[in-house]
Amino acid sequence: MHATPPPSNADAVRGLLAALAVVVFWSGFNIVSRFGATASFTPFDIAAMRYGVSGAIALPLFLHFVPRQDWPRHMVLAAVGGLGYGILVYSGFAFAPSAHAGVFVNGGIPFWTIVILAVMSGFRIPRPTLVALALSTCGLLLIGFESLLAPTHGREWIGDLLFLAAALCWAVFGLLMRRWQVKPQFGILGIASFSALAYLPVYLLWLPANIAAASWGEIALQCVYQGVIASMLAAGFYSYAVQKVGASEASMMLALVPAVTAVGAFLILDEGLGLATVIGIVVVSTGALLGALPPAAIARLRASVLR
């Protein structure tokens, strides 16, 4: 991995704002995906709606704007950030609840990102990054404490492993976007296009489908959220954040997703917040902030505290 200069203050602000937008998008994604997986749809139906809608939008634009010599890289990005991530995470929702996805996907992405960076850099990782990862992990475990210790139905561990594998795919996607300096708008077009071309024929010919049993409202919800918000907007904003502030910093912000989801459920759905959840929100927010701030900002913060 080539060394890159630290981001300017303006780039850091834009990158963190983009990462916060991804937090909002993915907080809704966990709920919408779990709803779809426990309703009428198979995981393959949800993936088909994601890739079908995004592919229909993206393919004409991709063919027009992206040179052919760049297509192999976009195929690789689609394999990990499109098909790999999407199929694994949707399959996980069929076994485990959304709270587990918040812990293992959104906690797994910064974990895998930092592990890969550590291996590639000879295990030279800044101490603030390691502290941020430890804080965020503890906070995520506190937020998911009740769900993780609740009586299982025997197969939730399968979903947890699928979520971890999905997190690994997304971490690789973010690092490749950073290394290859793929423009975010072209990256999402390539992911959507090649994912649709590879997946839809297989789905239509061989995979189990139950989409005909769903209502039009359920289909519309999944098509809009999966095909536009999750597939295109979230991926594009995340790619932008990675290029502006770095892969480890952007991935740390995703640890906020379970906290935002819990607060949203409290405000909108009147779901209670236990003491462990409240403490976990504070801890994970501290860790995500520490991991996302540029080193210069951390140094200034440390100096002001020590005065």
C-alpha positions in Angstrom: 0.0 0.0 0.0 1.6 3.3 -1.1 1.9 6.0 1.5 -0.5 8.9 1.1 -0.2 12.4 2.5 -2.5 13.4 5.3 -5.8 15.0 4.2 -6.3 18.7 4.4 -8.8 20.2 6.8 -11.3 20.7 4.0 -10.9 17.2 2.7 -11.2 15.8 6.2 -14.4 17.6 6.9 -15.9 16.5 3.5 -14.8 12.9 4.1 -16.2 12.7 7.6 -19.5 14.2 6.4 -19.7 11.6 3.7 -19.0 8.9 6.2 -21.8 10.2 8.5 -24.2 10.0 5.5 -23.2 6.3 5.1 -23.9 5.8 8.8 -27.5 7.1 8.2 -27.9 5.0 5.1 -26.7 1.8 6.7 -28.7 2.3 9.9 -31.8 2.0 7.7 -30.3 -0.8 5.6 -30.0 -3.1 8.6 -33.7 -2.7 9.4 -35.0 -2.8 5.8 -32.9 -5.9 5.0 -33.9 -7.8 8.1 -37.6 -6.9 7.4 -37.2 -8.3 3.8 -35.4 -11.4 4.9 -38.1 -12.3 7.5 -41.0 -11.4 5.2 -41.8 -13.0 1.9 -38.4 -12.8 0.2 -35.5 -15.2 0.0 -32.0 -13.6 0.3 -31.7 -14.1 -3.4 -34.8 -12.1 -4.1 -33.4 -9.1 -2.1 -30.1 -9.4 -4.0 -31.9 -9.5 -7.3 -33.8 -6.3 -6.5 -30.6 -4.6 -5.4 -28.7 -5.5 -8.5 -31.6 -5.3 -10.9 -32.5 -1.7 -10.0 -29.0 -0.4 -9.6 -27.8 -2.2 -12.7 -30.6 -0.8 -14.9 -29.7 2.7 -13.7 -25.9 2.3 -13.9 -25.2 0.2 -17.0 -25.9 2.8 -19.7 -23.9 5.4 -17.8 -21.0 2.9 -17.2 -20.8 2.0 -20.9 -20.7 5.7 -21.9 -18.3 7.1 -19.3 -15.8 4.4 -18.2 -13.0 3.4 -20.6 -12.7 -0.3 -21.5 -9.2 -0.6 -20.1 -10.6 0.2 -16.6 -13.2 -2.6 -16.7 -11.1 -5.4 -15.1 -10.7 -3.3 -12.0 -14.4 -2.6 -11.8 -15.1 -6.4 -12.2 -12.9 -7.0 -9.1 -14.6 -4.2 -7.2 -18.0 -5.7 -8.1 -16.9 -9.2 -7.0 -16.1 -8.0 -3.5 -18.1 -4.8 -2.8 -21.1 -5.9 -4.9 -21.8 -9.6 -5.2 -19.6 -10.8 -2.3 -20.8 -8.3 0.3 -24.5 -8.3 -0.8 -25.1 -12.1 -1.0 -23.2 -12.7 2.2 -25.0 -10.1 4.2 -28.5 -10.9 2.9 -27.9 -14.6 3.6 -26.8 -13.6 7.1 -30.1 -11.8 7.8 -31.9 -15.1 7.1 -30.2 -16.6 10.2 -29.5 -13.7 12.6 -31.2 -10.5 13.7 -30.2 -7.0 12.6 -28.6 -6.3 16.0 -26.0 -9.0 15.1 -25.4 -7.4 11.8 -24.7 -4.1 13.6 -22.0 -5.8 15.7 -20.4 -8.1 13.2 -20.7 -6.2 9.9 -20.2 -2.6 11.2 -17.7 -3.8 13.8 -16.1 -6.2 11.4 -15.3 -3.6 8.6 -12.9 -1.5 10.7 -11.5 -4.7 12.3 -10.7 -6.3 8.9 -9.5 -3.0 7.4 -7.0 -2.4 10.2 -5.9 -6.1 10.1 -5.2 -5.9 6.4 -3.4 -2.6 6.7 -1.3 -4.0 9.6 -0.2 -7.0 7.5 0.6 -4.8 4.5 2.6 -2.3 6.7 4.5 -4.8 8.7 2.2 -4.4 11.7 3.0 -0.7 12.1 -0.3 0.7 13.2 -0.6 4.0 15.1 -1.6 3.6 18.8 -4.6 5.9 18.5 -6.0 3.7 15.8 -5.7 0.6 18.0 -7.2 2.4 20.9 -10.1 3.6 18.7 -10.7 0.0 17.5 -10.7 -1.4 21.0 -13.2 1.3 22.2 -15.5 0.8 19.3 -15.4 -3.0 19.7 -16.3 -2.8 23.4 -19.1 -0.3 22.6 -20.5 -2.5 19.9 -20.5 -5.5 22.2 -22.3 -3.5 24.9 -25.0 -2.3 22.3 -25.5 -5.9 21.2 -25.1 -7.4 24.7 -28.7 -8.5 25.2 -29.2 -9.8 21.6 -25.9 -11.7 21.6 -26.7 -13.4 24.9 -30.3 -14.0 24.2 -31.4 -17.7 23.7 -30.6 -18.7 20.1 -32.5 -20.8 17.6 -29.4 -22.9 17.0 -28.3 -21.3 13.7 -27.7 -17.7 14.5 -23.9 -18.4 14.5 -24.2 -19.1 10.8 -25.5 -15.6 10.3 -22.8 -14.1 12.4 -20.1 -15.9 10.3 -21.7 -14.6 7.1 -21.8 -11.1 8.5 -18.1 -11.3 9.3 -17.4 -12.6 5.8 -19.4 -9.7 4.3 -17.4 -7.2 6.4 -14.2 -8.6 5.0 -15.5 -8.2 1.5 -16.4 -4.5 2.2 -13.0 -3.8 3.8 -11.2 -5.2 0.7 -13.5 -3.1 -1.5 -12.6 0.1 0.4 -8.9 -0.6 0.4 -8.9 -1.3 -3.4 -10.9 1.9 -4.1 -8.2 3.8 -2.2 -5.3 2.0 -3.8 -6.5 2.3 -7.3 -7.9 5.8 -6.9 -11.2 4.9 -8.7 -13.5 7.9 -8.9 -16.5 7.1 -6.5 -19.1 7.9 -9.2 -17.4 5.4 -11.6 -16.9 2.9 -8.8 -20.6 2.6 -8.0 -21.5 2.4 -11.7 -19.1 -0.5 -12.2 -20.2 -2.3 -9.1 -23.9 -2.0 -10.1 -23.3 -2.9 -13.7 -21.1 -6.0 -13.3 -23.0 -7.3 -10.3 -26.3 -7.2 -12.3 -24.7 -8.8 -15.4 -23.2 -11.6 -13.3 -26.0 -12.3 -10.8 -29.4 -11.8 -12.6 -29.0 -14.6 -15.2 -28.0 -17.1 -12.4 -30.9 -15.9 -10.2 -33.5 -16.2 -13.0 -32.3 -19.6 -14.1 -31.4 -21.5 -11.0 -31.9 -19.7 -7.6 -35.0 -20.1 -5.4 -37.3 -17.1 -5.7 -40.4 -16.1 -3.7 -40.9 -12.5 -4.9 -44.3 -13.3 -6.5 -45.7 -13.8 -3.0 -44.7 -10.3 -1.8 -46.9 -7.2 -1.9 -46.1 -4.4 -4.3 -45.4 -2.2 -1.3 -42.8 -4.6 0.0 -41.2 -4.9 -3.4 -41.1 -1.1 -3.8 -39.5 -0.6 -0.4 -36.7 -3.1 -1.2 -36.1 -1.9 -4.7 -35.7 1.7 -3.7 -33.7 1.2 -0.6 -31.5 -1.7 -1.8 -31.2 -0.6 -5.4 -30.7 3.1 -5.0 -29.8 4.1 -1.4 -27.8 1.1 -0.2 -26.2 0.0 -3.5 -25.4 3.4 -5.1 -25.6 6.2 -2.5 -24.0 4.4 0.4 -21.3 2.8 -1.8 -20.5 6.1 -3.5 -20.4 8.2 -0.2 -18.2 5.5 1.4 -15.8 5.5 -1.5 -15.6 9.3 -1.4 -14.9 9.2 2.4 -12.1 6.6 1.9 -10.4 8.7 -0.7 -10.7 11.9 1.4 -9.7 10.6 4.9 -8.4 7.1 4.4 -9.7 3.6 4.7 -9.2 3.0 8.4 -10.7 6.4 9.4 -13.7 6.0 7.1 -14.3 2.4 8.3 -14.2 3.5 12.0 -17.2 5.8 11.4 -19.3 2.7 10.5 -19.1 1.6 14.1 -21.6 4.4 14.8 -24.3 2.5 12.8 -25.7 0.4 15.7 -25.7 3.4 17.9 -27.6 5.5 15.4 -30.0 2.6 14.8 -30.6 2.2 18.6 -31.3 5.9 19.0 -33.6 6.0 16.0 -35.6 3.0 17.3 -35.9 4.8 20.6 -37.1 8.1 19.0 -39.3 6.7 16.2 -40.4 3.3 17.4 -40.4 4.0 21.2 -38.1 1.1 21.8 -36.4 1.2 25.2 -32.7 1.8 25.7 -31.1 -0.2 28.5 -28.1 1.0 30.5 -25.7 -1.3 28.7 -26.9 0.2 25.3 -26.5 3.8 26.5 -23.0 3.1 27.8 -22.2 1.3 24.6 -23.4 4.3 22.5 -21.1 6.6 24.4 -18.1 4.2 24.2 -18.5 3.4 20.5 -19.0 7.1 19.6 -15.8 8.0 21.4 -13.9 5.2 19.6 -15.4 6.1 16.2 -14.5 9.8 16.7 -11.0 9.0 17.8 -10.4 6.7 14.9 -11.9 9.1 12.3 -10.1 12.3 13.4 -6.9 13.1 11.5 -3.7 12.7 13.5 -3.1 16.5 13.7 -6.6 17.0 15.2 -5.9 14.2 17.8 -2.6 15.9 18.7 -4.3 19.2 19.3 -7.0 17.6 21.3 -4.5 15.8 23.5 -2.5 19.0 24.0 -5.7 20.9 25.1 -6.6 18.2 27.6 -3.1 18.1 29.1 -2.9 21.9 29.6 
